[in-house]
Every structure is written in structure tokens, then in C-alpha cells.
Amino acid sequence: MSDVMSLQLSQRGVLVLPKSLRETYNLHPGDDFLLLDLGGTFVLSPRRSEIDALADRITQALTAKGETLETMLQTLREEREHYDAKG
């Protein structure tokens, strides 16, 4: 895929992203984007939801502590057993 693509602004101000980019980056109608204006040079980036960003931060924090999915599931099982034992 080429790093440089030519786009044309429609009369209504619409830019169409080439199908190859939409498919490569899994972009869909209604997706949000951020547009950064660097003095006439535009940077367009898909906007991730805040939930995705939060999930990434939680994953990084747990990974840094050595947690894995397996250790978290084991802790959950132990807590359930402890709770069930209380009656």
C-alpha cells in the first residue's frame, strides 16, 4: 500500500477514504476521527472510544503487576468459593 494517496474534496466538503484504507484499518461509516491541523498539514486519525483507552490502561497496569487472565480467573474462583462457604 502506498504511503501517499490523492483525495478530492467534494462540493459539500466530503473526503472519501479509499476502500483499501477502510478495509486495512477496519473503518466503517459513522466512525469518529480526530483532525489535527499542523499549520496547513492535516493529520487524520481514527478516534478510539474512551472505553478502549481505559481498557488499555487497565491491561497495562495489570500486566506490569504480573497479572494474567489465568491469575485473575483463579482469584475469582477462590473468592467465589470463599463467598459460597459463608453461606
C-alpha positions in Angstrom: 0.0 0.0 0.0 1.3 3.4 -0.9 2.1 6.0 1.8 0.8 8.8 -0.4 -2.8 9.0 -1.8 -4.6 11.7 -3.6 -8.1 12.7 -2.3 -10.5 15.2 -3.7 -12.8 17.4 -1.6 -16.4 17.3 -2.8 -18.6 20.4 -3.1 -20.1 19.6 0.2 -16.7 19.2 1.9 -16.7 15.4 2.0 -13.4 13.4 1.6 -13.7 9.7 0.7 -11.1 7.4 2.1 -10.0 4.8 -0.4 -11.6 1.3 0.1 -8.1 -0.2 0.6 -7.6 2.0 3.7 -11.1 1.4 5.0 -10.5 -2.4 4.8 -7.0 -2.4 6.1 -7.9 -0.3 9.2 -11.4 -1.8 9.7 -13.1 1.6 9.3 -16.8 1.9 9.0 -19.5 4.5 8.3 -20.1 6.5 11.5 -16.6 6.0 12.9 -15.2 9.1 14.5 -11.9 10.7 13.6 -9.6 13.4 15.0 -8.2 16.0 12.7 -5.1 17.8 13.7 -4.1 21.0 11.8 -0.4 21.5 11.8 -0.2 24.8 10.1 -1.9 23.5 6.9 -0.7 20.0 7.1 -3.6 17.8 8.3 -3.3 14.6 10.3 -6.4 12.4 10.3 -6.6 9.7 12.9 -9.4 7.3 13.8 -10.7 8.2 17.3 -10.8 5.4 19.7 -13.6 5.3 22.3 -12.7 6.2 25.9 -13.7 2.7 26.9 -11.0 1.3 24.7 -8.4 3.7 26.1 -9.4 2.8 29.6 -9.3 -0.9 28.9 -5.8 -0.5 27.5 -4.6 1.4 30.7 -6.1 -1.3 32.9 -4.4 -4.0 30.9 -1.1 -2.2 31.1 -1.3 -1.7 34.8 -2.3 -5.4 35.5 0.4 -6.7 33.1 3.0 -4.5 34.9 2.0 -6.2 38.2 2.5 -9.6 36.6 -1.2 -10.4 36.4 -2.5 -12.6 33.6 -6.0 -13.7 32.6 -5.3 -17.1 34.3 -4.3 -15.5 37.6 -7.3 -13.2 37.6 -9.7 -16.2 36.9 -8.0 -18.2 39.7 -8.5 -15.3 42.1 -12.2 -15.0 41.0 -12.7 -18.8 41.6 -11.1 -18.5 45.1 -13.3 -15.5 46.0 -16.5 -17.4 44.8 -15.5 -20.4 46.9 -14.9 -18.2 49.9 -18.3 -16.4 49.4 -20.1 -19.7 48.9 -18.6 -21.1 52.1 -20.0 -18.3 54.1 -23.5 -19.4 53.1 
